Amino acid sequence: MDLITVSVQLLNAVQYGTVLFLVASGLTLVFGILGVINLAHGAFYMLGAYLAYWIVLMTGSFVLAMLGGVLIAFIIGMLLETVFVRLLYGRDHLAQVLLSFGLILVIDEIRQLLFGKDVHAVAPPAWLSGSIQLTDNLSYPVYRLAICVFCLMVAAAIFFVITRTKIGMIVRAGAENREMARVLGIKFDRVNRYVFAVGIALAALGGIVIAPISTVFPGMGDGMLILSFVVVVLGGIGSVAGAAVGALLIGLTDTFGKVFFPSVSSILIYLLMAAVLVWRPSGILGRRDV
Amino acid sequence: MNATRLRIRLFTLACLIAAIALPFLAPTYYVQFFAKALIMGMLAMALNLVVGHGGLVSLCHAAFFGLAGYVLALLSPRYDAASLLTTFPLAVLSSAAAALVIGALALRTRGIYFIMVTLAFGEMLFFFFHDTKVAGGSDGIFINVRPEIAIAGRQLFDLDKPITFYFLVLASLVGVVALLTMVVRSPFGHALAAARDNERRARSLGFPIFRIRLIVFALSGGLAGIAGYLAAVQFGFVAPQMLGWHQSATVLVMVLIGGLRSVTGPLAGALVLIGLEEVLKAHLDNWKLAEGLIIIAIVVMLPNGIRQIWPMIFGSSPEVPVDAGRAEAKHGAAEAGHA
């Protein structure tokens, strides 16, 4: 294996890892702050990809698809929180698992009613198509590079909001000690709704940016859901930094696994997870007392 | 024995008689339908040993269910019948062994981590059968000839007959119910419930919690294997979807519908959910939409399962009050502490 191939695969791994981070950070935010385990997270990833396909078909603009898709997902998230998810706060994990499973069936059927069962392809925006010459004999698709840059920007924004702003402070207080924060006058009803909607929007955003390099198909959320879970378990629940570490690890393992051990590559990430759990049951950056 | 208990015994007896009489009265389609429902009930009861009695929400039981089916498929000769007497124990032991390994890793974690980790390991088995060419890959594999039960070359039963197969399922079901009842009522089962209700206290009383949970997880995986083996015999086909996490979640819904604190509740839950699916499929194109909404409604309105419907309709509960099982478990825990 020469240096060029390794570099290309390394770029692929980073690109995959950054998208994985977007989706997993939504999952870990919702769990860490609301205490809700959301199995329907993957369904919103799929929904994002379908929305991207549909908006590009209608308007021809991928930028509009990104804005519109995220906005629609955000609104759906607000509505869902108001109607269903608020019933789950303080309920046991079993109730949350099953309610979100019911939600998956509903979302999947609605997707089928609206968009059908077909597999679709989405074209990347024209100004991001083609390849760029990185070094003399290393060229790389521009769109994949753009995904990396975009996802890193979103990640930076998430970290900035959580660690540097008042909203982030409220969110962290809620994750740390909800009762105490409530006593201090924070109105969590509204915070909950925004956090859940942001989580859903992040899942959808992952689906939107991935649509041009993967196909858009009904079961695409399932694989992403499981991968996000592995990322969250690896990194430690509720830890956004942990999600970043986990996503990068999974990106590297999966990409290089496909190159070196193609037949068992899908099992490698679970072996990685098993190894991490033996070492640290609460994840790499998780709290020890879980 | 008090009146309530007598009534429950009579009800159980009536159910058993109805189950025995059914194949002689109903058309073949329904015999097969009930065989399938009872198999899923068995799986739900196996899962409930971990979820209801152990307080551990597992999302990988479909993997143990499907693994046993695959073991049968791989051991079956292409144009001949496999022997049930050898393939059955092997299939069930494989499932139990897989559960032992996965349990040993997953039980290092708690709560939400446990759910995610079991989900991930279940998917690992799914992808193993989906991505490798071991047994037909994503297309699945056919079991062309049903296994036979033969002693010294003489065939005892013909499993091709739906009625014979139905009775094999029913007999296995009775065996599973008896075993589960025994386990739950034993000091071991009480210790399991004690760990569920108050882990710290159970630990301080000196129970080896990890070992107890691991044994229960492996036992439950083995019982799921019994159901998986029977399902593979019935359909003559196994595919990776049998191991998928959607299947695990569906079985979890059955457990919740039936109620977490009893042995046979999940069986009732399985009958209700499969019956419901049958009705919805017959009448609606988008039946999954209706099913999803019904699941959501059940989770929101009936956190203790269908038993809650009685007091809702009739005002007060004619049978066991909703949290009697919990009180019993606490009592049992105290008893086990003295043992």
Interface residues (C-beta under 8 A of the other chain):
Chain A: F31 I37 L39 F84 L87 R91 H93 L94 A95 V97 L98 L99 F101 G102 L103 I104 L105 V106 D108 E109 I110 Q112 L113 D222 I226 F229 V230 V232 V233 I237 S263 V264 S265 S266 I267 Y270 M273 A274 L277 V278 P281 S282 G283 V290
Chain B: V51 V57 L59 L105 R108 T109 R110 G111 I112 Y113 I115 M116 V117 L119 A120 F121 E123 M124 F127 F128 H130 D131 T132 W245 H246 A249 T250 L252 V253 L256 L260 N286 K288 L289 E291 G292 L293 I294 I295 I296 I298 V299 V300 P303
